[in-house]
Amino acid sequence: MNETEYRILTHLKNHHRSSERAITFKKLSLKLEINSRELRYAVANLVSNGEGCIGTDSVNGYYYLTSEEDFEHNQDELRKRAMKILVRRKGQRIAWKSRNLEIEIKQLQLI
């Protein structure tokens, strides 16, 4: 865990325990004087590496997980996001195959 990650985790633990006390990433970014991209990357890193029980809510922002209810809600949110990404992946694959098929048809028409 680097210094930035430590600052974020400590702040959330001390001031934003539970979803009811969540802070938006913009406000947290301003409070800790960390640019928003770096903040998002650091939070993702903390969670991915199992170093911080940080929950996120697309409306309310970041918070430190303190209850089973918040944990389960956050797990559901992550599952929903993952499913949306899989749907996008499938759509992109369909579009790519369609594009390649169109190119092949055009090439055949030129022959």
RONU-456541 format. One record per residue (C-alpha): x, y, z; residue in one letter. Coordinates in Angstrom, 1 decimal, always signed. Last residue first. Layout:
@X: X | Y: Y | Z: Z | resn: A .
...
END
This chain:
@X: -13.8 | Y: -9.4 | Z: -57.8 | resn: I .
@X: -14.9 | Y: -6.0 | Z: -56.3 | resn: L .
@X: -18.1 | Y: -7.6 | Z: -55.0 | resn: Q .
@X: -16.1 | Y: -10.1 | Z: -53.1 | resn: L .
@X: -14.1 | Y: -7.4 | Z: -51.3 | resn: Q .
@X: -17.3 | Y: -5.6 | Z: -50.4 | resn: K .
@X: -18.7 | Y: -8.9 | Z: -48.9 | resn: I .
@X: -15.5 | Y: -9.5 | Z: -47.0 | resn: E .
@X: -15.6 | Y: -6.0 | Z: -45.5 | resn: I .
@X: -19.2 | Y: -6.4 | Z: -44.5 | resn: E .
@X: -18.4 | Y: -9.7 | Z: -42.8 | resn: L .
@X: -15.5 | Y: -8.0 | Z: -40.9 | resn: N .
@X: -17.9 | Y: -5.3 | Z: -39.7 | resn: R .
@X: -20.5 | Y: -7.9 | Z: -38.6 | resn: S .
@X: -17.8 | Y: -9.8 | Z: -36.7 | resn: K .
@X: -16.7 | Y: -6.6 | Z: -35.0 | resn: W .
@X: -20.3 | Y: -5.6 | Z: -34.2 | resn: A .
@X: -21.1 | Y: -9.0 | Z: -32.6 | resn: I .
@X: -17.9 | Y: -8.9 | Z: -30.6 | resn: R .
@X: -18.7 | Y: -5.4 | Z: -29.4 | resn: Q .
@X: -22.1 | Y: -6.5 | Z: -28.3 | resn: G .
@X: -20.7 | Y: -9.4 | Z: -26.4 | resn: K .
@X: -18.2 | Y: -7.2 | Z: -24.6 | resn: R .
@X: -20.9 | Y: -4.7 | Z: -23.8 | resn: R .
@X: -23.1 | Y: -7.4 | Z: -22.3 | resn: V .
@X: -20.1 | Y: -8.7 | Z: -20.3 | resn: L .
@X: -19.5 | Y: -5.1 | Z: -19.0 | resn: I .
@X: -23.1 | Y: -4.8 | Z: -17.9 | resn: K .
@X: -22.8 | Y: -8.2 | Z: -16.1 | resn: M .
@X: -19.7 | Y: -7.0 | Z: -14.2 | resn: A .
@X: -21.4 | Y: -3.8 | Z: -13.1 | resn: R .
@X: -24.4 | Y: -5.8 | Z: -11.8 | resn: K .
@X: -22.1 | Y: -8.2 | Z: -9.9 | resn: R .
@X: -20.2 | Y: -5.2 | Z: -8.4 | resn: L .
@X: -23.5 | Y: -3.6 | Z: -7.2 | resn: E .
@X: -24.6 | Y: -6.9 | Z: -5.7 | resn: D .
@X: -21.3 | Y: -7.2 | Z: -3.8 | resn: Q .
@X: -21.8 | Y: -3.7 | Z: -2.5 | resn: N .
@X: -25.3 | Y: -4.5 | Z: -1.2 | resn: H .
@X: -23.9 | Y: -7.6 | Z: +0.5 | resn: E .
@X: -21.1 | Y: -5.6 | Z: +2.2 | resn: F .
@X: -23.5 | Y: -2.8 | Z: +3.2 | resn: D .
@X: -25.9 | Y: -5.4 | Z: +4.8 | resn: E .
@X: -23.0 | Y: -7.3 | Z: +6.4 | resn: E .
@X: -22.0 | Y: -4.1 | Z: +8.1 | resn: S .
@X: -18.9 | Y: -1.8 | Z: +8.4 | resn: T .
@X: -17.8 | Y: -1.2 | Z: +4.8 | resn: L .
@X: -15.7 | Y: +2.0 | Z: +4.6 | resn: Y .
@X: -17.4 | Y: +4.5 | Z: +2.2 | resn: Y .
@X: -17.1 | Y: +5.8 | Z: -1.3 | resn: Y .
@X: -19.7 | Y: +7.6 | Z: -3.4 | resn: G .
@X: -23.4 | Y: +8.4 | Z: -2.8 | resn: N .
@X: -24.9 | Y: +7.8 | Z: -6.2 | resn: V .
@X: -22.7 | Y: +5.2 | Z: -7.9 | resn: S .
@X: -22.2 | Y: +3.5 | Z: -4.6 | resn: D .
@X: -18.8 | Y: +2.3 | Z: -3.5 | resn: T .
@X: -17.6 | Y: +0.1 | Z: -0.7 | resn: G .
@X: -14.1 | Y: +0.1 | Z: +0.6 | resn: I .
@X: -13.0 | Y: -2.8 | Z: +2.8 | resn: C .
@X: -9.4 | Y: -2.1 | Z: +2.1 | resn: G .
@X: -6.2 | Y: -4.1 | Z: +1.5 | resn: E .
@X: -7.7 | Y: -7.0 | Z: -0.5 | resn: G .
@X: -5.5 | Y: -6.2 | Z: -3.5 | resn: N .
@X: -8.5 | Y: -5.5 | Z: -5.7 | resn: S .
@X: -10.0 | Y: -3.2 | Z: -3.1 | resn: V .
@X: -6.9 | Y: -1.1 | Z: -2.5 | resn: L .
@X: -6.1 | Y: -1.0 | Z: -6.2 | resn: N .
@X: -9.6 | Y: +0.1 | Z: -7.1 | resn: A .
@X: -9.4 | Y: +2.8 | Z: -4.5 | resn: V .
@X: -6.0 | Y: +4.0 | Z: -5.8 | resn: A .
@X: -7.1 | Y: +4.1 | Z: -9.4 | resn: Y .
@X: -10.2 | Y: +6.0 | Z: -8.5 | resn: R .
@X: -8.2 | Y: +8.5 | Z: -6.5 | resn: L .
@X: -5.5 | Y: +8.9 | Z: -9.2 | resn: E .
@X: -8.2 | Y: +9.7 | Z: -11.8 | resn: R .
@X: -9.9 | Y: +12.1 | Z: -9.4 | resn: S .
@X: -6.8 | Y: +14.1 | Z: -8.7 | resn: N .
@X: -5.7 | Y: +13.9 | Z: -5.0 | resn: I .
@X: -6.0 | Y: +16.9 | Z: -2.7 | resn: E .
@X: -7.4 | Y: +14.8 | Z: +0.2 | resn: L .
@X: -10.5 | Y: +16.9 | Z: +0.6 | resn: K .
@X: -10.8 | Y: +17.8 | Z: -3.1 | resn: L .
@X: -10.6 | Y: +14.1 | Z: -4.2 | resn: S .
@X: -12.9 | Y: +13.1 | Z: -1.4 | resn: L .
@X: -15.5 | Y: +15.7 | Z: -2.6 | resn: K .
@X: -15.2 | Y: +14.5 | Z: -6.2 | resn: K .
@X: -15.3 | Y: +10.8 | Z: -5.2 | resn: F .
@X: -18.5 | Y: +11.4 | Z: -3.4 | resn: T .
@X: -18.5 | Y: +10.7 | Z: +0.3 | resn: I .
@X: -20.5 | Y: +7.9 | Z: +2.0 | resn: A .
@X: -21.8 | Y: +8.4 | Z: +5.6 | resn: R .
@X: -25.0 | Y: +6.4 | Z: +5.2 | resn: E .
@X: -23.0 | Y: +3.8 | Z: +3.2 | resn: S .
@X: -21.1 | Y: +2.8 | Z: +6.3 | resn: S .
@X: -18.0 | Y: +4.4 | Z: +7.9 | resn: R .
@X: -17.0 | Y: +7.6 | Z: +6.2 | resn: H .
@X: -14.9 | Y: +9.7 | Z: +8.6 | resn: H .
@X: -12.2 | Y: +7.6 | Z: +10.3 | resn: N .
@X: -12.1 | Y: +4.5 | Z: +8.1 | resn: K .
@X: -12.6 | Y: +6.6 | Z: +4.9 | resn: L .
@X: -9.8 | Y: +8.9 | Z: +5.9 | resn: H .
@X: -7.4 | Y: +6.1 | Z: +6.8 | resn: T .
@X: -8.1 | Y: +4.3 | Z: +3.5 | resn: L .
@X: -7.6 | Y: +7.3 | Z: +1.4 | resn: I .
@X: -4.4 | Y: +8.3 | Z: +3.2 | resn: R .
@X: -3.0 | Y: +4.8 | Z: +3.0 | resn: Y .
@X: -3.7 | Y: +4.6 | Z: -0.7 | resn: E .
@X: -1.9 | Y: +7.8 | Z: -1.2 | resn: T .
@X: +1.1 | Y: +6.6 | Z: +0.8 | resn: E .
@X: +1.4 | Y: +3.3 | Z: -1.0 | resn: N .
@X: +0.0 | Y: +0.0 | Z: +0.0 | resn: M .
END
